[in-house]
Amino acid sequence: MEVLAQAVLNGALIGLVYALIAVGLTLVYGVMDVINFAHAEFMMLGMFGGYVFSSAFGIDPLIAAPIVGLIIFVIGAATERIIIEPLLRSHSSTQVMATVGLGLVLASIMALIFGNTSRSATTPYQGQSISILGLNASAPYLYAGIYALVVAGLLWFFLSRTETGRAMRATAQNRNAATLMGINSKSMYMLAFGIGTGLAGLAGAVILPYTLVHPYIGQQYVLIMFTVVVLGTLGSVKGALIAGVVVGVIQSLTSQYLKTEMQNLVVFVVFFVVLVLVPGGGIKAIRHKIERRGRRVSHQPA
């Protein structure tokens, strides 16, 4: 039983970080109906940001994470205005290709600057563990999990309790109605994309104490990230948080009782089952979003 509890704890901590990475993606999709395939590369930018603060200034990545997130927020908001906004009326396939290309460009730029060598940040708590109710939690994973919970709480407060957050939710529900209410939908889109990418960047800095960073690290997270988003229901921030923990626990239990090499396989099997079989989820949710986006675009003034 203790082994099971330890595996669940480890998986939950990892899953909270998965949720932090994915919640920005689902926020962007929920508000804009745009799937940002470059989301993992914004996380990679955040990892390099944390690395620079650590190596050049000796600042712990966890301390630097809010600053890194703010920097990536600005980059993301500018990206939305320059690249994404002109494509909002385009076909979904055009948006997909644009964001895929953006991800490749970001990775290539980082490769030119830092090379392809993996890098890491050194922190005083690496290798340490903290006892929780008789269980041992890796300090970097525990701190990252706590960070994820705090950020999730702040995001919930912003979306639910602030005027700007409610305006963003109104834009997600019906852009035309929101515009009639005096809400600047374009500003909401830019803000949502900035927050989404900023959260990815912040998550990148948070996970740096226990992982390596290189320009193509995003490819290792992209499938897990989309699995969390789909399992949590497209566009649902709360669902992404729950799904992240579920995915982390599944991986941990698989590693404990089967083989480490099988952990992603089991997750993806669950992913495809939900994608295809669950009523109202997966493919049906995607179809509903596409149909809603089509109606939205068709009613927008030229």
GIDAVEN-V50514 format. One record per residue. N is the residue number from 1. RES is the residue in one letter. SS is DSSP state (alpha for helix, beta for strand, coil for the rest). BURIAL is b if it has 16 or more other ideal C-beta (glycine too) atoms within 10 Angstrom, else e. D_FIRST is the distance of its C-alpha to the first C-alpha in Angstrom with 1 decimal. Layout:
# GIDAVEN-V50514
n:res:ss:burial:d_first
N:RES:SS:BURIAL:D_FIRST
N:RES:SS:BURIAL:D_FIRST
This chain:
# GIDAVEN-V50514
n:res:ss:burial:d_first
1:M:coil:e:0.0
2:E:alpha:e:3.8
3:V:alpha:e:5.4
4:L:alpha:e:5.0
5:A:alpha:e:6.2
6:Q:alpha:b:8.6
7:A:alpha:b:9.9
8:V:alpha:b:10.6
9:L:alpha:b:12.3
10:N:alpha:b:14.2
11:G:alpha:b:15.3
12:A:alpha:b:16.3
13:L:alpha:b:18.5
14:I:alpha:b:20.1
15:G:alpha:b:20.6
16:L:alpha:b:22.5
17:V:alpha:b:24.8
18:Y:alpha:b:25.3
19:A:alpha:b:26.2
20:L:alpha:b:28.7
21:I:alpha:b:30.3
22:A:alpha:b:30.6
23:V:alpha:b:31.7
24:G:alpha:b:35.1
25:L:alpha:b:35.7
26:T:alpha:b:35.0
27:L:alpha:b:37.2
28:V:alpha:b:40.0
29:Y:alpha:b:39.7
30:G:alpha:b:39.5
31:V:alpha:b:42.6
32:M:alpha:b:44.7
33:D:coil:b:43.5
34:V:coil:b:43.5
35:I:coil:b:40.7
36:N:coil:b:40.8
37:F:coil:b:40.0
38:A:coil:b:40.7
39:H:alpha:b:37.9
40:A:alpha:b:35.8
41:E:alpha:b:38.9
42:F:alpha:b:39.2
43:M:alpha:b:35.7
44:M:alpha:b:37.0
45:L:alpha:b:40.0
46:G:alpha:b:37.7
47:M:alpha:b:35.9
48:F:alpha:b:39.3
49:G:alpha:b:40.4
50:G:alpha:b:37.5
51:Y:alpha:b:38.4
52:V:alpha:b:42.1
53:F:alpha:b:41.3
54:S:alpha:b:39.1
55:S:alpha:e:41.5
56:A:alpha:e:44.8
57:F:alpha:e:44.2
58:G:coil:e:41.2
59:I:coil:b:39.4
60:D:coil:b:35.6
61:P:alpha:b:34.7
62:L:alpha:b:32.7
63:I:alpha:e:35.8
64:A:alpha:b:38.0
65:A:alpha:b:35.9
66:P:alpha:e:38.0
67:I:alpha:b:41.2
68:V:alpha:b:40.0
69:G:alpha:b:39.0
70:L:alpha:e:42.5
71:I:alpha:b:44.2
72:I:alpha:b:42.4
73:F:alpha:b:43.2
74:V:alpha:e:46.9
75:I:alpha:b:46.7
76:G:alpha:b:44.9
77:A:alpha:b:47.4
78:A:alpha:e:50.3
79:T:alpha:b:48.8
80:E:alpha:b:48.7
81:R:alpha:b:52.3
82:I:alpha:e:53.7
83:I:alpha:b:51.7
84:I:alpha:b:49.7
85:E:alpha:b:52.1
86:P:alpha:e:54.9
87:L:alpha:e:52.7
88:L:coil:b:51.4
89:R:coil:e:54.1
90:S:coil:e:53.6
91:H:coil:e:51.8
92:S:alpha:b:48.0
93:S:alpha:e:48.4
94:T:alpha:e:50.6
95:Q:alpha:b:48.0
96:V:alpha:e:45.3
97:M:alpha:e:47.7
98:A:alpha:b:48.6
99:T:alpha:b:45.1
100:V:alpha:e:44.2
101:G:alpha:e:47.3
102:L:alpha:b:46.5
103:G:alpha:b:43.2
104:L:alpha:e:45.0
105:V:alpha:e:47.6
106:L:alpha:b:45.1
107:A:alpha:b:43.3
108:S:alpha:e:46.7
109:I:alpha:e:47.9
110:M:alpha:b:44.9
111:A:alpha:e:45.5
112:L:alpha:e:49.1
113:I:alpha:e:48.3
114:F:alpha:b:45.3
115:G:coil:e:45.5
116:N:coil:e:42.7
117:T:coil:e:41.0
118:S:coil:e:37.4
119:R:beta:b:37.3
120:S:coil:b:34.8
121:A:coil:b:34.8
122:T:coil:e:34.0
123:T:coil:b:32.3
124:P:coil:e:31.6
125:Y:coil:b:27.8
126:Q:coil:e:27.2
127:G:coil:e:24.6
128:Q:coil:e:23.4
129:S:beta:e:20.0
130:I:beta:e:19.4
131:S:beta:e:16.7
132:I:beta:e:15.3
133:L:coil:e:13.4
134:G:coil:e:12.1
135:L:beta:e:11.4
136:N:beta:e:14.2
137:A:beta:b:16.3
138:S:beta:b:19.2
139:A:alpha:b:22.3
140:P:alpha:b:24.3
141:Y:alpha:b:21.6
142:L:alpha:b:20.9
143:Y:alpha:b:24.7
144:A:alpha:b:25.3
145:G:alpha:b:22.7
146:I:alpha:e:24.5
147:Y:alpha:b:27.8
148:A:alpha:b:26.9
149:L:alpha:e:26.1
150:V:alpha:e:29.3
151:V:alpha:b:31.4
152:A:alpha:b:30.1
153:G:alpha:e:31.0
154:L:alpha:e:34.4
155:L:alpha:b:35.0
156:W:alpha:e:34.2
157:F:alpha:e:36.6
158:F:alpha:e:39.2
159:L:alpha:b:39.1
160:S:alpha:e:39.0
161:R:alpha:e:41.0
162:T:coil:e:43.7
163:E:alpha:e:46.9
164:T:alpha:e:46.4
165:G:alpha:b:42.9
166:R:alpha:e:44.2
167:A:alpha:b:47.1
168:M:alpha:b:44.8
169:R:alpha:e:42.9
170:A:alpha:b:46.3
171:T:alpha:b:47.4
172:A:alpha:b:44.3
173:Q:alpha:e:45.2
174:N:coil:e:48.9
175:R:alpha:b:50.8
176:N:alpha:e:54.2
177:A:alpha:e:53.5
178:A:alpha:b:52.1
179:T:alpha:b:55.2
180:L:alpha:e:57.4
181:M:coil:e:55.5
182:G:coil:e:56.6
183:I:coil:b:53.4
184:N:coil:e:54.0
185:S:alpha:b:51.7
186:K:alpha:e:52.4
187:S:alpha:e:51.3
188:M:alpha:b:48.1
189:Y:alpha:b:47.4
190:M:alpha:b:48.1
191:L:alpha:b:45.9
192:A:alpha:b:43.0
193:F:alpha:b:43.2
194:G:alpha:b:43.5
195:I:alpha:b:40.5
196:G:alpha:b:38.4
197:T:alpha:b:39.4
198:G:alpha:b:39.2
199:L:alpha:b:35.5
200:A:alpha:b:35.0
201:G:alpha:b:36.8
202:L:alpha:b:34.9
203:A:alpha:b:31.6
204:G:alpha:b:33.1
205:A:alpha:b:33.8
206:V:alpha:b:30.4
207:I:alpha:b:28.5
208:L:alpha:b:31.1
209:P:alpha:b:29.4
210:Y:alpha:b:26.8
211:T:coil:b:28.8
212:L:coil:e:32.2
213:V:beta:b:35.1
214:H:coil:b:37.9
215:P:coil:b:40.2
216:Y:coil:b:38.4
217:I:coil:b:34.8
218:G:alpha:b:35.0
219:Q:alpha:e:34.9
220:Q:alpha:e:31.3
221:Y:alpha:b:30.3
222:V:alpha:b:32.7
223:L:alpha:e:30.9
224:I:alpha:b:27.6
225:M:alpha:b:29.8
226:F:alpha:b:31.6
227:T:alpha:b:28.4
228:V:alpha:b:27.1
229:V:alpha:b:30.5
230:V:alpha:b:30.9
231:L:alpha:b:27.5
232:G:coil:b:28.1
233:T:coil:b:31.6
234:L:coil:b:34.6
235:G:coil:b:36.0
236:S:coil:b:33.2
237:V:alpha:b:32.0
238:K:alpha:e:29.3
239:G:alpha:b:28.2
240:A:alpha:b:28.0
241:L:alpha:b:25.7
242:I:alpha:b:23.2
243:A:alpha:b:23.6
244:G:alpha:b:23.2
245:V:alpha:b:19.7
246:V:alpha:b:18.9
247:V:alpha:b:20.4
248:G:alpha:b:18.6
249:V:alpha:b:15.1
250:I:alpha:b:16.4
251:Q:alpha:b:17.7
252:S:alpha:b:14.6
253:L:alpha:b:12.4
254:T:alpha:b:15.5
255:S:alpha:b:15.9
256:Q:alpha:b:12.4
257:Y:alpha:e:12.6
258:L:coil:e:16.4
259:K:coil:e:18.9
260:T:alpha:e:19.8
261:E:alpha:e:23.2
262:M:alpha:e:22.0
263:Q:alpha:b:20.4
264:N:alpha:b:23.7
265:L:alpha:e:24.7
266:V:alpha:b:21.9
267:V:alpha:b:22.7
268:F:alpha:e:26.4
269:V:alpha:e:25.9
270:V:alpha:e:24.3
271:F:alpha:b:27.2
272:F:alpha:e:29.9
273:V:alpha:e:28.6
274:V:alpha:b:28.8
275:L:alpha:b:32.1
276:V:alpha:e:33.8
277:L:alpha:e:32.3
278:V:coil:e:31.2
279:P:coil:e:34.2
280:G:coil:e:35.6
281:G:coil:b:33.5
282:G:coil:b:33.9
283:I:alpha:e:37.3
284:K:alpha:e:38.7
285:A:alpha:b:37.8
286:I:alpha:b:39.5
287:R:alpha:e:42.5
288:H:alpha:e:42.7
289:K:alpha:b:42.7
290:I:alpha:e:45.3
291:E:alpha:e:47.5
292:R:alpha:e:47.2
293:R:alpha:b:48.2
294:G:alpha:e:51.1
295:R:alpha:e:52.4
296:R:alpha:e:52.0
297:V:alpha:e:53.9
298:S:alpha:e:56.6
299:H:coil:e:57.4
300:Q:coil:e:57.6
301:P:coil:e:61.1
302:A:coil:e:62.4
